[in-house]
Amino acid sequence: MTHAHLTRRGFLKWSLRSVGAAAALGTGGIVYVSQVEPYLVQVRAHEVTLPNLPASFDGYRIGHISDLHMGGWMTPAHMETVAATLDTLKPDLLAITGDFIDHMPRSIEDDLKQTLSMFSAPDGVYGVLGNHDYWTDAPFVRRVAESAGVQMLDNAHVTLSRAEESLVVGGVDDIWEHQQDLEAALDGVPQGAACVLLAHEPDYADTVALDGRVGLMLSGHTHGGQVRVPLRGALILPALGRKYDWGMFNVGGTQLHVSAGLGMVEPAVRFNCPPEITVLTLRRA
Ligand SMILES: [Zn+2]
């Protein structure tokens, strides 16, 4: 909305609200958005019904984290509490949907490796790259993540088996940088298979839904907007994350989970949008 489109009364109201918000923020508010809420990691849970989920995967639990953005504000010490929380949640599999780093200080290799090595799950830890990984150093992130035991799904999938039944877990490489190849990621996956896809940018769900094979897509990228105003939602969202900004969506039959992420981009503040760890429990229809 521009001022030109506001009536005088509307403009006064808008100005008063802005001044009110700034005053309410004050010193305490600034401390809250920069020093408090960014550390308030929430655990969220969703049940996702997949019509074609095999019986042996009913109740299967996927841990989902995203957007660590190691190197700036994010430290291994902070991630220790995240890893400890994940340990108590005990998901069957852990998915990390990109933006592992966005700064490249000298210590980042040790910090990233130490952080990712803290994560484990019985069926493995899987990851895809995000735009910030590409903008920093994609081959570096891939190498360090794999050395820490994260299996990178660069336009690839794995098939998990239980009692001769299968769950496909695939991933596409970063969409912003045009590295995605859904055909390659799902090569050989038959229609009707139970299939989960990791993809950093959530608005790609529109394309994924057209393919028809993915029952659940996991994304990050938006950080939920970092700042969410009650009744209005996110104030600022990145490209490829403006349609599906945070939470669960049904996109033409493909269910989509968009994580608010763990880290931040500048300005490093969060309001009404704390970092999150999500556990998605798969249910058979
Ligand atoms: Zn990010």
py3Dmol code that shows the C-alpha trace and the ligand (Angstrom):
import py3Dmol

protein = """\
ATOM      1  CA  MET A   1       0.000   0.000   0.000  1.00  0.00           C
ATOM      2  CA  THR A   2       1.445   3.413  -0.927  1.00  0.00           C
ATOM      3  CA  HIS A   3       0.565   6.728   0.697  1.00  0.00           C
ATOM      4  CA  ALA A   4      -1.066   7.839  -2.534  1.00  0.00           C
ATOM      5  CA  HIS A   5      -3.711   5.185  -2.040  1.00  0.00           C
ATOM      6  CA  LEU A   6      -4.488   6.114   1.534  1.00  0.00           C
ATOM      7  CA  THR A   7      -7.114   8.608   2.567  1.00  0.00           C
ATOM      8  CA  ARG A   8      -5.922  11.334   4.945  1.00  0.00           C
ATOM      9  CA  ARG A   9      -7.631   9.559   7.820  1.00  0.00           C
ATOM     10  CA  GLY A  10      -6.135   6.245   6.759  1.00  0.00           C
ATOM     11  CA  PHE A  11      -2.711   7.802   6.543  1.00  0.00           C
ATOM     12  CA  LEU A  12      -3.010   9.263  10.059  1.00  0.00           C
ATOM     13  CA  LYS A  13      -4.060   5.885  11.395  1.00  0.00           C
ATOM     14  CA  TRP A  14      -1.177   4.198   9.570  1.00  0.00           C
ATOM     15  CA  SER A  15       1.320   6.782  10.905  1.00  0.00           C
ATOM     16  CA  LEU A  16       0.064   6.430  14.470  1.00  0.00           C
ATOM     17  CA  ARG A  17       0.332   2.669  14.236  1.00  0.00           C
ATOM     18  CA  SER A  18       3.904   2.860  12.945  1.00  0.00           C
ATOM     19  CA  VAL A  19       4.914   5.299  15.687  1.00  0.00           C
ATOM     20  CA  GLY A  20       3.120   3.098  18.235  1.00  0.00           C
ATOM     21  CA  ALA A  21       4.925  -0.015  17.025  1.00  0.00           C
ATOM     22  CA  ALA A  22       8.310   1.744  17.153  1.00  0.00           C
ATOM     23  CA  ALA A  23       7.601   3.057  20.667  1.00  0.00           C
ATOM     24  CA  ALA A  24       6.356  -0.323  21.856  1.00  0.00           C
ATOM     25  CA  LEU A  25       9.502  -1.907  20.474  1.00  0.00           C
ATOM     26  CA  GLY A  26      11.792   0.482  22.408  1.00  0.00           C
ATOM     27  CA  THR A  27      14.958  -0.840  24.024  1.00  0.00           C
ATOM     28  CA  GLY A  28      13.241  -3.842  25.612  1.00  0.00           C
ATOM     29  CA  GLY A  29      11.689  -4.731  22.285  1.00  0.00           C
ATOM     30  CA  ILE A  30      14.968  -4.563  20.458  1.00  0.00           C
ATOM     31  CA  VAL A  31      16.549  -6.823  23.066  1.00  0.00           C
ATOM     32  CA  TYR A  32      13.598  -9.209  22.683  1.00  0.00           C
ATOM     33  CA  VAL A  33      13.668  -9.464  18.867  1.00  0.00           C
ATOM     34  CA  SER A  34      17.459  -9.783  18.639  1.00  0.00           C
ATOM     35  CA  GLN A  35      18.480 -11.526  21.882  1.00  0.00           C
ATOM     36  CA  VAL A  36      15.459 -13.500  23.108  1.00  0.00           C
ATOM     37  CA  GLU A  37      13.111 -14.820  20.436  1.00  0.00           C
ATOM     38  CA  PRO A  38      15.909 -16.044  18.104  1.00  0.00           C
ATOM     39  CA  TYR A  39      16.851 -18.531  20.874  1.00  0.00           C
ATOM     40  CA  LEU A  40      13.310 -19.705  21.669  1.00  0.00           C
ATOM     41  CA  VAL A  41      13.386 -22.864  19.561  1.00  0.00           C
ATOM     42  CA  GLN A  42       9.875 -24.303  19.305  1.00  0.00           C
ATOM     43  CA  VAL A  43       9.034 -27.935  18.724  1.00  0.00           C
ATOM     44  CA  ARG A  44       6.059 -28.251  16.388  1.00  0.00           C
ATOM     45  CA  ALA A  45       4.274 -31.428  15.395  1.00  0.00           C
ATOM     46  CA  HIS A  46       2.085 -32.197  12.402  1.00  0.00           C
ATOM     47  CA  GLU A  47       0.302 -35.383  11.342  1.00  0.00           C
ATOM     48  CA  VAL A  48       0.406 -35.907   7.602  1.00  0.00           C
ATOM     49  CA  THR A  49      -1.947 -38.400   6.017  1.00  0.00           C
ATOM     50  CA  LEU A  50      -0.563 -40.016   2.877  1.00  0.00           C
ATOM     51  CA  PRO A  51      -3.206 -42.139   1.128  1.00  0.00           C
ATOM     52  CA  ASN A  52      -0.643 -44.573  -0.288  1.00  0.00           C
ATOM     53  CA  LEU A  53       1.559 -44.952   2.794  1.00  0.00           C
ATOM     54  CA  PRO A  54       2.381 -48.628   3.400  1.00  0.00           C
ATOM     55  CA  ALA A  55       1.181 -50.051   6.722  1.00  0.00           C
ATOM     56  CA  SER A  56       4.723 -50.580   8.021  1.00  0.00           C
ATOM     57  CA  PHE A  57       5.402 -46.808   7.729  1.00  0.00           C
ATOM     58  CA  ASP A  58       2.217 -45.790   9.559  1.00  0.00           C
ATOM     59  CA  GLY A  59       3.428 -43.585  12.415  1.00  0.00           C
ATOM     60  CA  TYR A  60       6.810 -42.937  10.754  1.00  0.00           C
ATOM     61  CA  ARG A  61       8.349 -39.749  12.182  1.00  0.00           C
ATOM     62  CA  ILE A  62      10.385 -37.303  10.140  1.00  0.00           C
ATOM     63  CA  GLY A  63      12.348 -34.595  11.935  1.00  0.00           C
ATOM     64  CA  HIS A  64      12.601 -31.445   9.850  1.00  0.00           C
ATOM     65  CA  ILE A  65      15.040 -28.574  10.399  1.00  0.00           C
ATOM     66  CA  SER A  66      16.144 -25.901   7.957  1.00  0.00           C
ATOM     67  CA  ASP A  67      18.139 -22.748   7.332  1.00  0.00           C
ATOM     68  CA  LEU A  68      20.925 -23.107   9.893  1.00  0.00           C
ATOM     69  CA  HIS A  69      22.866 -20.202   8.348  1.00  0.00           C
ATOM     70  CA  MET A  70      26.014 -21.193  10.212  1.00  0.00           C
ATOM     71  CA  GLY A  71      28.821 -18.706  10.388  1.00  0.00           C
ATOM     72  CA  GLY A  72      27.118 -15.489  11.383  1.00  0.00           C
ATOM     73  CA  TRP A  73      24.823 -15.404  14.377  1.00  0.00           C
ATOM     74  CA  MET A  74      24.485 -19.189  14.516  1.00  0.00           C
ATOM     75  CA  THR A  75      27.063 -21.078  16.566  1.00  0.00           C
ATOM     76  CA  PRO A  76      27.740 -24.782  17.305  1.00  0.00           C
ATOM     77  CA  ALA A  77      26.884 -24.053  20.961  1.00  0.00           C
ATOM     78  CA  HIS A  78      23.386 -22.961  19.993  1.00  0.00           C
ATOM     79  CA  MET A  79      22.997 -25.978  17.729  1.00  0.00           C
ATOM     80  CA  GLU A  80      23.943 -28.242  20.665  1.00  0.00           C
ATOM     81  CA  THR A  81      20.599 -27.431  22.266  1.00  0.00           C
ATOM     82  CA  VAL A  82      18.846 -28.162  18.964  1.00  0.00           C
ATOM     83  CA  ALA A  83      20.628 -31.524  18.683  1.00  0.00           C
ATOM     84  CA  ALA A  84      19.780 -32.343  22.319  1.00  0.00           C
ATOM     85  CA  THR A  85      16.119 -31.583  21.658  1.00  0.00           C
ATOM     86  CA  LEU A  86      16.164 -33.783  18.547  1.00  0.00           C
ATOM     87  CA  ASP A  87      17.703 -36.572  20.632  1.00  0.00           C
ATOM     88  CA  THR A  88      14.708 -36.519  22.945  1.00  0.00           C
ATOM     89  CA  LEU A  89      12.245 -36.425  20.009  1.00  0.00           C
ATOM     90  CA  LYS A  90      13.886 -39.475  18.360  1.00  0.00           C
ATOM     91  CA  PRO A  91      12.603 -39.085  14.785  1.00  0.00           C
ATOM     92  CA  ASP A  92      13.104 -42.046  12.428  1.00  0.00           C
ATOM     93  CA  LEU A  93      14.776 -39.770   9.879  1.00  0.00           C
ATOM     94  CA  LEU A  94      16.075 -36.214   9.894  1.00  0.00           C
ATOM     95  CA  ALA A  95      15.657 -33.849   6.912  1.00  0.00           C
ATOM     96  CA  ILE A  96      17.676 -30.632   6.556  1.00  0.00           C
ATOM     97  CA  THR A  97      16.277 -28.420   3.805  1.00  0.00           C
ATOM     98  CA  GLY A  98      19.155 -26.143   2.884  1.00  0.00           C
ATOM     99  CA  ASP A  99      20.924 -22.903   3.715  1.00  0.00           C
ATOM    100  CA  PHE A 100      23.513 -24.602   5.899  1.00  0.00           C
ATOM    101  CA  ILE A 101      25.770 -21.524   5.745  1.00  0.00           C
ATOM    102  CA  ASP A 102      25.857 -17.966   4.523  1.00  0.00           C
ATOM    103  CA  HIS A 103      29.159 -16.650   5.838  1.00  0.00           C
ATOM    104  CA  MET A 104      32.593 -18.025   5.289  1.00  0.00           C
ATOM    105  CA  PRO A 105      34.791 -17.201   8.271  1.00  0.00           C
ATOM    106  CA  ARG A 106      37.946 -19.252   8.711  1.00  0.00           C
ATOM    107  CA  SER A 107      36.358 -21.463  11.372  1.00  0.00           C
ATOM    108  CA  ILE A 108      33.244 -22.432   9.419  1.00  0.00           C
ATOM    109  CA  GLU A 109      34.483 -25.855   8.333  1.00  0.00           C
ATOM    110  CA  ASP A 110      35.067 -27.025  11.919  1.00  0.00           C
ATOM    111  CA  ASP A 111      31.861 -25.380  13.147  1.00  0.00           C
ATOM    112  CA  LEU A 112      29.728 -26.861  10.386  1.00  0.00           C
ATOM    113  CA  LYS A 113      31.222 -30.327  10.692  1.00  0.00           C
ATOM    114  CA  GLN A 114      30.939 -30.290  14.490  1.00  0.00           C
ATOM    115  CA  THR A 115      27.315 -29.133  14.252  1.00  0.00           C
ATOM    116  CA  LEU A 116      26.152 -31.614  11.624  1.00  0.00           C
ATOM    117  CA  SER A 117      27.979 -34.481  13.350  1.00  0.00           C
ATOM    118  CA  MET A 118      25.705 -33.967  16.354  1.00  0.00           C
ATOM    119  CA  PHE A 119      22.680 -35.081  14.336  1.00  0.00           C
ATOM    120  CA  SER A 120      21.685 -38.680  13.812  1.00  0.00           C
ATOM    121  CA  ALA A 121      18.586 -40.750  13.138  1.00  0.00           C
ATOM    122  CA  PRO A 122      18.072 -44.511  12.646  1.00  0.00           C
ATOM    123  CA  ASP A 123      17.208 -44.135   8.940  1.00  0.00           C
ATOM    124  CA  GLY A 124      19.717 -41.365   8.344  1.00  0.00           C
ATOM    125  CA  VAL A 125      20.137 -37.616   8.008  1.00  0.00           C
ATOM    126  CA  TYR A 126      19.375 -36.209   4.536  1.00  0.00           C
ATOM    127  CA  GLY A 127      19.930 -32.762   3.092  1.00  0.00           C
ATOM    128  CA  VAL A 128      19.533 -30.511   0.081  1.00  0.00           C
ATOM    129  CA  LEU A 129      21.325 -27.250  -0.666  1.00  0.00           C
ATOM    130  CA  GLY A 130      19.772 -23.787  -0.585  1.00  0.00           C
ATOM    131  CA  ASN A 131      20.442 -20.513  -2.358  1.00  0.00           C
ATOM    132  CA  HIS A 132      22.766 -19.232   0.385  1.00  0.00           C
ATOM    133  CA  ASP A 133      24.860 -22.401   0.115  1.00  0.00           C
ATOM    134  CA  TYR A 134      25.299 -21.659  -3.596  1.00  0.00           C
ATOM    135  CA  TRP A 135      26.019 -17.985  -2.976  1.00  0.00           C
ATOM    136  CA  THR A 136      28.742 -18.973  -0.480  1.00  0.00           C
ATOM    137  CA  ASP A 137      30.311 -22.251  -1.671  1.00  0.00           C
ATOM    138  CA  ALA A 138      28.091 -25.188  -2.679  1.00  0.00           C
ATOM    139  CA  PRO A 139      30.854 -27.806  -3.212  1.00  0.00           C
ATOM    140  CA  PHE A 140      32.276 -26.905   0.219  1.00  0.00           C
ATOM    141  CA  VAL A 141      28.898 -27.386   1.955  1.00  0.00           C
ATOM    142  CA  ARG A 142      28.306 -30.673   0.142  1.00  0.00           C
ATOM    143  CA  ARG A 143      31.752 -31.998   1.117  1.00  0.00           C
ATOM    144  CA  VAL A 144      31.545 -30.965   4.778  1.00  0.00           C
ATOM    145  CA  ALA A 145      27.939 -32.182   5.157  1.00  0.00           C
ATOM    146  CA  GLU A 146      28.813 -35.582   3.721  1.00  0.00           C
ATOM    147  CA  SER A 147      31.911 -35.833   5.900  1.00  0.00           C
ATOM    148  CA  ALA A 148      29.599 -35.257   8.888  1.00  0.00           C
ATOM    149  CA  GLY A 149      27.288 -38.085   7.827  1.00  0.00           C
ATOM    150  CA  VAL A 150      24.591 -36.094   6.036  1.00  0.00           C
ATOM    151  CA  GLN A 151      23.478 -37.803   2.840  1.00  0.00           C
ATOM    152  CA  MET A 152      22.965 -35.070   0.252  1.00  0.00           C
ATOM    153  CA  LEU A 153      20.069 -35.653  -2.123  1.00  0.00           C
ATOM    154  CA  ASP A 154      21.258 -33.667  -5.138  1.00  0.00           C
ATOM    155  CA  ASN A 155      18.500 -34.582  -7.598  1.00  0.00           C
ATOM    156  CA  ALA A 156      18.470 -38.099  -6.203  1.00  0.00           C
ATOM    157  CA  HIS A 157      16.402 -40.344  -3.973  1.00  0.00           C
ATOM    158  CA  VAL A 158      16.795 -43.240  -1.591  1.00  0.00           C
ATOM    159  CA  THR A 159      14.276 -45.992  -0.956  1.00  0.00           C
ATOM    160  CA  LEU A 160      13.735 -46.986   2.669  1.00  0.00           C
ATOM    161  CA  SER A 161      12.378 -50.460   3.324  1.00  0.00           C
ATOM    162  CA  ARG A 162      10.359 -51.976   6.145  1.00  0.00           C
ATOM    163  CA  ALA A 163       8.753 -55.390   5.937  1.00  0.00           C
ATOM    164  CA  GLU A 164       9.178 -55.426   2.153  1.00  0.00           C
ATOM    165  CA  GLU A 165       7.357 -52.092   1.886  1.00  0.00           C
ATOM    166  CA  SER A 166       8.934 -48.846   0.762  1.00  0.00           C
ATOM    167  CA  LEU A 167       9.090 -45.118   1.415  1.00  0.00           C
ATOM    168  CA  VAL A 168      10.912 -42.969  -1.137  1.00  0.00           C
ATOM    169  CA  VAL A 169      12.835 -39.945   0.139  1.00  0.00           C
ATOM    170  CA  GLY A 170      14.096 -37.663  -2.616  1.00  0.00           C
ATOM    171  CA  GLY A 171      15.619 -34.243  -2.938  1.00  0.00           C
ATOM    172  CA  VAL A 172      16.119 -31.586  -5.574  1.00  0.00           C
ATOM    173  CA  ASP A 173      19.104 -29.288  -5.712  1.00  0.00           C
ATOM    174  CA  ASP A 174      18.602 -25.523  -5.332  1.00  0.00           C
ATOM    175  CA  ILE A 175      15.817 -24.004  -7.407  1.00  0.00           C
ATOM    176  CA  TRP A 176      16.875 -20.345  -7.149  1.00  0.00           C
ATOM    177  CA  GLU A 177      20.158 -21.286  -8.850  1.00  0.00           C
ATOM    178  CA  HIS A 178      18.342 -23.496 -11.403  1.00  0.00           C
ATOM    179  CA  GLN A 179      20.056 -26.659 -10.182  1.00  0.00           C
ATOM    180  CA  GLN A 180      16.837 -28.653  -9.670  1.00  0.00           C
ATOM    181  CA  ASP A 181      15.979 -31.693 -11.774  1.00  0.00           C
ATOM    182  CA  LEU A 182      12.798 -33.352 -10.543  1.00  0.00           C
ATOM    183  CA  GLU A 183      12.901 -36.030 -13.241  1.00  0.00           C
ATOM    184  CA  ALA A 184      16.373 -37.117 -12.157  1.00  0.00           C
ATOM    185  CA  ALA A 185      15.417 -36.891  -8.467  1.00  0.00           C
ATOM    186  CA  LEU A 186      12.472 -39.241  -8.963  1.00  0.00           C
ATOM    187  CA  ASP A 187      13.961 -41.377 -11.733  1.00  0.00           C
ATOM    188  CA  GLY A 188      12.334 -44.800 -11.583  1.00  0.00           C
ATOM    189  CA  VAL A 189       9.886 -43.911  -8.800  1.00  0.00           C
ATOM    190  CA  PRO A 190       6.528 -45.349  -9.854  1.00  0.00           C
ATOM    191  CA  GLN A 191       3.226 -43.458  -9.593  1.00  0.00           C
ATOM    192  CA  GLY A 192       1.569 -44.681  -6.414  1.00  0.00           C
ATOM    193  CA  ALA A 193       4.768 -45.007  -4.358  1.00  0.00           C
ATOM    194  CA  ALA A 194       4.808 -43.180  -1.014  1.00  0.00           C
ATOM    195  CA  CYS A 195       7.198 -40.320  -1.652  1.00  0.00           C
ATOM    196  CA  VAL A 196       8.666 -37.433   0.358  1.00  0.00           C
ATOM    197  CA  LEU A 197      10.712 -34.704  -1.356  1.00  0.00           C
ATOM    198  CA  LEU A 198      13.168 -32.192   0.116  1.00  0.00           C
ATOM    199  CA  ALA A 199      13.378 -28.874  -1.790  1.00  0.00           C
ATOM    200  CA  HIS A 200      14.701 -25.613  -0.323  1.00  0.00           C
ATOM    201  CA  GLU A 201      12.307 -23.132  -1.962  1.00  0.00           C
ATOM    202  CA  PRO A 202       8.639 -23.812  -1.102  1.00  0.00           C
ATOM    203  CA  ASP A 203       6.940 -22.188  -4.091  1.00  0.00           C
ATOM    204  CA  TYR A 204       8.443 -24.976  -6.220  1.00  0.00           C
ATOM    205  CA  ALA A 205       5.580 -27.080  -4.798  1.00  0.00           C
ATOM    206  CA  ASP A 206       3.442 -25.831  -7.701  1.00  0.00           C
ATOM    207  CA  THR A 207       5.736 -27.694 -10.123  1.00  0.00           C
ATOM    208  CA  VAL A 208       6.087 -30.726  -7.874  1.00  0.00           C
ATOM    209  CA  ALA A 209       2.297 -31.064  -7.534  1.00  0.00           C
ATOM    210  CA  LEU A 210       1.939 -31.301 -11.320  1.00  0.00           C
ATOM    211  CA  ASP A 211       4.217 -34.374 -11.341  1.00  0.00           C
ATOM    212  CA  GLY A 212       1.792 -36.132  -8.997  1.00  0.00           C
ATOM    213  CA  ARG A 213       4.245 -38.524  -7.328  1.00  0.00           C
ATOM    214  CA  VAL A 214       5.214 -36.511  -4.229  1.00  0.00           C
ATOM    215  CA  GLY A 215       2.861 -36.893  -1.258  1.00  0.00           C
ATOM    216  CA  LEU A 216       4.825 -34.620   1.077  1.00  0.00           C
ATOM    217  CA  MET A 217       7.339 -31.891   0.265  1.00  0.00           C
ATOM    218  CA  LEU A 218       9.604 -30.338   2.924  1.00  0.00           C
ATOM    219  CA  SER A 219      10.966 -26.814   2.472  1.00  0.00           C
ATOM    220  CA  GLY A 220      12.532 -23.881   4.291  1.00  0.00           C
ATOM    221  CA  HIS A 221      13.921 -20.697   2.726  1.00  0.00           C
ATOM    222  CA  THR A 222      11.375 -18.190   4.065  1.00  0.00           C
ATOM    223  CA  HIS A 223      12.303 -18.320   7.791  1.00  0.00           C
ATOM    224  CA  GLY A 224       8.552 -17.725   8.120  1.00  0.00           C
ATOM    225  CA  GLY A 225       9.396 -14.108   7.313  1.00  0.00           C
ATOM    226  CA  GLN A 226      11.329 -13.803  10.659  1.00  0.00           C
ATOM    227  CA  VAL A 227       8.908 -11.030  11.627  1.00  0.00           C
ATOM    228  CA  ARG A 228       5.193 -11.846  11.595  1.00  0.00           C
ATOM    229  CA  VAL A 229       2.606  -9.234  12.460  1.00  0.00           C
ATOM    230  CA  PRO A 230      -0.570 -10.552  14.099  1.00  0.00           C
ATOM    231  CA  LEU A 231      -3.505 -10.701  11.645  1.00  0.00           C
ATOM    232  CA  ARG A 232      -1.227  -9.847   8.742  1.00  0.00           C
ATOM    233  CA  GLY A 233       1.598 -12.386   8.712  1.00  0.00           C
ATOM    234  CA  ALA A 234       5.078 -11.989   7.270  1.00  0.00           C
ATOM    235  CA  LEU A 235       6.156  -8.481   6.268  1.00  0.00           C
ATOM    236  CA  ILE A 236       9.010  -9.544   3.991  1.00  0.00           C
ATOM    237  CA  LEU A 237       9.414 -12.814   2.109  1.00  0.00           C
ATOM    238  CA  PRO A 238      12.074 -13.944  -0.379  1.00  0.00           C
ATOM    239  CA  ALA A 239      11.401 -14.813  -4.013  1.00  0.00           C
ATOM    240  CA  LEU A 240      10.207 -18.425  -4.428  1.00  0.00           C
ATOM    241  CA  GLY A 241       8.822 -18.246  -0.887  1.00  0.00           C
ATOM    242  CA  ARG A 242       6.007 -15.739  -1.217  1.00  0.00           C
ATOM    243  CA  LYS A 243       3.135 -18.078  -1.945  1.00  0.00           C
ATOM    244  CA  TYR A 244       3.770 -20.693   0.743  1.00  0.00           C
ATOM    245  CA  ASP A 245       5.447 -18.877   3.623  1.00  0.00           C
ATOM    246  CA  TRP A 246       5.166 -21.037   6.738  1.00  0.00           C
ATOM    247  CA  GLY A 247       3.414 -24.155   8.026  1.00  0.00           C
ATOM    248  CA  MET A 248       1.338 -26.810   6.270  1.00  0.00           C
ATOM    249  CA  PHE A 249      -0.255 -26.392   2.846  1.00  0.00           C
ATOM    250  CA  ASN A 250      -2.068 -28.661   0.444  1.00  0.00           C
ATOM    251  CA  VAL A 251      -0.833 -27.847  -3.054  1.00  0.00           C
ATOM    252  CA  GLY A 252      -2.945 -29.733  -5.562  1.00  0.00           C
ATOM    253  CA  GLY A 253      -2.771 -32.954  -3.542  1.00  0.00           C
ATOM    254  CA  THR A 254       0.905 -32.585  -2.553  1.00  0.00           C
ATOM    255  CA  GLN A 255       1.215 -31.655   1.093  1.00  0.00           C
ATOM    256  CA  LEU A 256       3.864 -29.072   1.848  1.00  0.00           C
ATOM    257  CA  HIS A 257       5.606 -28.246   5.099  1.00  0.00           C
ATOM    258  CA  VAL A 258       7.511 -24.953   5.233  1.00  0.00           C
ATOM    259  CA  SER A 259       9.779 -24.629   8.272  1.00  0.00           C
ATOM    260  CA  ALA A 260      10.433 -21.281   9.940  1.00  0.00           C
ATOM    261  CA  GLY A 261      14.068 -22.444  10.103  1.00  0.00           C
ATOM    262  CA  LEU A 262      16.634 -22.121  12.880  1.00  0.00           C
ATOM    263  CA  GLY A 263      18.935 -19.314  11.750  1.00  0.00           C
ATOM    264  CA  MET A 264      18.371 -15.831  10.377  1.00  0.00           C
ATOM    265  CA  VAL A 265      19.328 -13.448   7.625  1.00  0.00           C
ATOM    266  CA  GLU A 266      20.023  -9.754   8.304  1.00  0.00           C
ATOM    267  CA  PRO A 267      18.481  -7.960  10.072  1.00  0.00           C
ATOM    268  CA  ALA A 268      18.989 -10.773  12.599  1.00  0.00           C
ATOM    269  CA  VAL A 269      15.697 -10.399  14.436  1.00  0.00           C
ATOM    270  CA  ARG A 270      12.649 -12.583  14.980  1.00  0.00           C
ATOM    271  CA  PHE A 271       9.232 -11.499  16.172  1.00  0.00           C
ATOM    272  CA  ASN A 272       6.172 -13.727  16.526  1.00  0.00           C
ATOM    273  CA  CYS A 273       8.128 -16.230  14.421  1.00  0.00           C
ATOM    274  CA  PRO A 274      10.479 -18.280  16.622  1.00  0.00           C
ATOM    275  CA  PRO A 275      12.941 -20.806  15.190  1.00  0.00           C
ATOM    276  CA  GLU A 276      11.574 -24.317  14.978  1.00  0.00           C
ATOM    277  CA  ILE A 277      12.171 -28.030  14.968  1.00  0.00           C
ATOM    278  CA  THR A 278       9.277 -29.910  13.398  1.00  0.00           C
ATOM    279  CA  VAL A 279       8.288 -33.545  13.692  1.00  0.00           C
ATOM    280  CA  LEU A 280       5.971 -34.798  10.962  1.00  0.00           C
ATOM    281  CA  THR A 281       4.225 -38.078  11.718  1.00  0.00           C
ATOM    282  CA  LEU A 282       3.108 -39.940   8.603  1.00  0.00           C
ATOM    283  CA  ARG A 283      -0.299 -41.601   8.754  1.00  0.00           C
ATOM    284  CA  ARG A 284      -1.947 -44.026   6.434  1.00  0.00           C
ATOM    285  CA  ALA A 285      -5.324 -42.879   5.156  1.00  0.00           C
TER     286      ALA A 285
END
"""
ligand_1 = """\
1
ZN
Zn 17.649 -19.269 4.636
"""
view = py3Dmol.view(width=600, height=400)
view.addModel(protein, "pdb")
view.setStyle({"model": 0}, {"cartoon": {"style": "trace"}})
view.addModel(ligand_1, "xyz")
view.setStyle({"model": 1}, {"stick": {}})
view.zoomTo()
view.show()
